[in-house]
Amino acid sequence: MGAKVVKPAAEVAREVRSQEAPEVLPHECTQVRPRECTTVHTRILRLALGVEESRLYWAEVDPSVPPAERAMRAFEERWFGAKSLERVRYLLASFLVRYDAYPAALEVLRRWKGMEPATRQVICHWHLQLADPLYRAFTGSYLLQRRGMAEPSVDRDATLRWVKAEHPGRWSESTCVQFASKLLSAAAEAGLVSAKREQRSLSYPRVTDEALAYLLQLLRETKFEGTSTDNPYLASVGLTDGFLDQRLRILPGLAYRRMAQLTEMSWSAPDLATWGEATR
């Protein structure tokens, strides 16, 4: 068997650009009822969690302006500071599938003043999970397996092996290495792993009541794999089983009951938009 060919950096860059976010929403995210995206892509290679950029986007975006007209406005008005027009275009294209694909959620985020940094962190994490099935699997499944180890940790080599096993032969070696690095970077931004470069310890971010209620309301209106209490979004931040039950029983605006495997939720707000009006 011959040696594996590693593509040069220029070729890897072309490979990434060819799969970047389009100027319009993917078909799978434009249904009457929003849904989590299931098409694997490479957008995370150029934008990880993007917490600060997301905050700036929520503060400035006007959904009534067509996506094709936003880039120049964002560049001229310096939504993202001194970033180049090319970078601004990429940020807008990425946020289109992270946030605009969920219109009620974007409206809540635009109007949510005084959001806690911890709340912003996990909301950005959940929206990246919704928009990126590889990140969703990494944080909602693989890292959970690593947490079962005697000394829970993860490093780039282990992540690289996982990426290759998930999609064997799909990408070049160099691209897989980039994936491993960016997945870890995004997870570190989300508070799921430590920031150090080598062996990274695993942790959980703080999930405020407002963040938890936001996610549950969003999932009520979104098609996704799992149930309202058993899914990668909650599991990724440690909200499972008895600990989740404890949080839900005292969550403001929610009446929660569990009997064996059956759960019942009754919200005071009928939908995410109404909840957002009462929260901000």
Long-range contacts (C-beta under 8 A, 24 or more apart in sequence): 4-173, 5-172, 6-172, 6-173, 6-174, 7-172, 7-173, 7-174, 7-175, 9-174, 11-172, 12-172, 12-174, 12-175, 12-178, 15-42, 15-171, 15-172, 15-175, 16-42, 16-45, 16-46, 16-175, 16-178, 19-43, 20-46, 20-90, 20-93, 21-90, 21-93, 21-94, 21-96, 21-97, 22-93, 23-67, 23-68, 23-93, 23-96, 24-67, 24-96, 25-96, 25-97, 25-100, 25-101, 26-97, 26-101, 29-97, 29-101, 29-131, 30-101, 31-223, 33-221, 33-222, 33-223, 34-101, 34-102, 34-103, 34-221, 34-222, 34-223, 35-222, 35-223, 35-224, 36-129, 36-130, 36-131, 36-133, 36-136, 36-222, 36-223, 36-224, 36-225, 37-97, 37-101, 37-130, 37-131, 37-132, 37-133, 38-133, 39-133, 40-133, 40-134, 40-167, 40-170, 41-132, 42-171, 42-175, 42-179, 43-94, 43-97, 43-131, 43-132, 44-128, 44-132, 44-134, 44-135, 44-179, 44-182, 44-183, 44-186, 45-175, 45-178, 45-179, 45-182, 46-90, 46-94, 47-90, 47-91, 47-94, 48-182, 48-185, 48-186, 48-189, 49-121, 49-124, 49-125, 49-128, 49-185, 49-186, 49-189, 49-190, 50-91, 50-94, 50-95, 50-124, 51-120, 51-121, 51-124, 51-189, 53-80, 53-91, 53-95, 54-95, 54-98, 54-99, 54-120, 54-124, 54-127, 55-120, 56-80, 57-91, 57-92, 57-95, 57-99, 58-99, 58-106, 58-109, 58-110, 58-112, 59-110, 61-95, 61-99, 61-100, 61-106, 61-110, 63-100, 63-103, 63-106, 63-107, 63-110, 67-92, 67-93, 67-96, 67-100, 94-131, 97-131, 98-127, 98-128, 98-130, 98-131, 99-127, 101-130, 101-131, 102-127, 102-130, 102-218, 102-221, 102-222, 104-218, 104-221, 104-271, 104-272, 104-273, 104-276, 105-214, 105-218, 105-272, 107-273, 107-276, 108-214, 108-272, 108-273, 108-275, 108-276, 108-279, 108-280, 111-276, 111-280, 112-276, 112-279, 112-280, 113-280, 114-280, 115-210, 116-208, 116-210, 118-205, 118-206, 118-207, 118-208, 118-211, 119-208, 119-210, 119-211, 119-214, 121-189, 121-190, 121-191, 121-205, 122-190, 122-191, 122-205, 122-206, 122-207, 122-208, 122-211, 122-215, 122-237, 123-211, 123-214, 123-215, 124-189, 124-190, 125-186, 125-189, 125-190, 125-191, 125-192, 125-205, 125-236, 125-237, 126-215, 126-218, 126-233, 128-186, 128-190, 129-232, 129-233, 129-236, 130-222, 130-224, 130-233, 134-163, 134-166, 134-167, 134-179, 134-183, 135-183, 135-186, 136-232, 137-166, 137-232, 138-162, 138-183, 138-187, 139-187, 139-190, 139-192, 139-232, 139-236, 140-231, 140-232, 140-233, 140-235, 140-236, 141-232, 143-187, 143-192, 143-193, 143-202, 143-236, 144-235, 144-236, 146-202, 147-202, 152-201, 152-202, 153-199, 153-200, 153-201, 153-202, 154-184, 154-193, 154-199, 154-200, 154-202, 155-198, 155-199, 155-200, 156-180, 156-181, 156-184, 159-183, 159-184, 192-236, 192-237, 204-237, 204-238, 205-237, 207-237, 207-238, 207-239, 207-247, 209-251, 209-252, 210-279, 212-239, 212-247, 212-251, 213-251, 213-252, 213-253, 213-254, 213-275, 213-279, 214-272, 214-275, 216-251, 216-254, 216-265, 217-267, 217-269, 217-271, 217-272, 217-275, 218-272, 220-267, 220-271, 220-272, 221-271, 221-272, 228-263, 228-265, 229-263, 253-278
